[in-house]
Amino acid sequence: MTLSLQTLTRPGDVVAIGHPTFYGALSAVERLHLKIVEIPVDPHEGLDLDVLADALERHPIRVCRFMTSPPV
């Protein structure tokens, strides 16, 4: 993941990340001096697409990083 972020971003770029997420993902983003926009992920409903759409309109998001699970 770090290699992908280094390739696709520069310090100060904005990354959309699912919330909650793995701590290691947050650490990688912070080490690379990227800004984070959190997008809620419900374990049953999945990614909140309305919040994502709003974030894409309001922020210059360079990369999206989501790790969702299939419906139970």
C-alpha positions in Angstrom: 0.0 0.0 0.0 2.8 2.4 0.8 4.4 1.9 -2.6 1.1 2.6 -4.3 0.6 5.8 -2.3 4.1 6.9 -3.0 3.5 6.4 -6.7 0.1 8.1 -6.9 0.4 11.0 -4.5 2.6 13.8 -3.3 2.8 15.3 0.3 -0.3 17.3 0.9 -2.6 15.3 -1.4 -6.0 14.1 -0.1 -6.8 10.4 0.4 -10.3 9.1 1.1 -10.2 6.2 3.5 -13.0 4.0 4.8 -13.8 4.4 8.5 -13.1 2.3 10.4 -9.9 1.1 8.9 -6.7 -0.8 9.7 -4.3 1.2 11.8 -1.4 0.4 9.4 -3.2 2.2 6.6 -3.5 5.4 8.7 0.1 5.2 9.6 1.2 4.9 6.0 -0.9 7.9 5.0 0.5 10.0 7.9 4.1 9.0 7.2 3.7 10.3 3.6 2.2 13.6 4.9 -1.1 13.1 3.1 -4.5 14.5 4.2 -7.3 12.1 5.1 -11.0 12.3 4.4 -12.8 9.5 6.3 -15.8 7.8 4.6 -18.1 5.7 6.8 -18.3 2.0 6.2 -21.1 0.0 7.8 -20.4 -3.7 8.3 -23.8 -4.6 6.8 -24.5 -1.8 4.4 -21.0 -1.1 3.1 -19.5 2.1 2.0 -21.7 5.2 2.4 -21.8 6.3 -1.2 -23.6 9.6 -0.5 -20.8 10.7 1.8 -18.2 9.6 -0.8 -20.0 11.6 -3.5 -20.1 14.7 -1.3 -16.4 14.3 -0.4 -15.4 14.0 -4.1 -17.2 17.2 -4.8 -15.7 19.1 -1.8 -12.1 17.8 -1.7 -9.5 17.3 -4.4 -9.2 13.6 -3.6 -6.3 11.9 -5.3 -6.7 8.3 -4.1 -9.5 6.2 -2.5 -8.5 3.4 -0.2 -11.4 1.2 1.0 -11.4 -2.3 2.5 -15.0 -3.5 2.7 -16.3 -6.9 3.5 -19.0 -8.8 1.6 -22.5 -8.7 3.2 -23.1 -11.2 5.9 
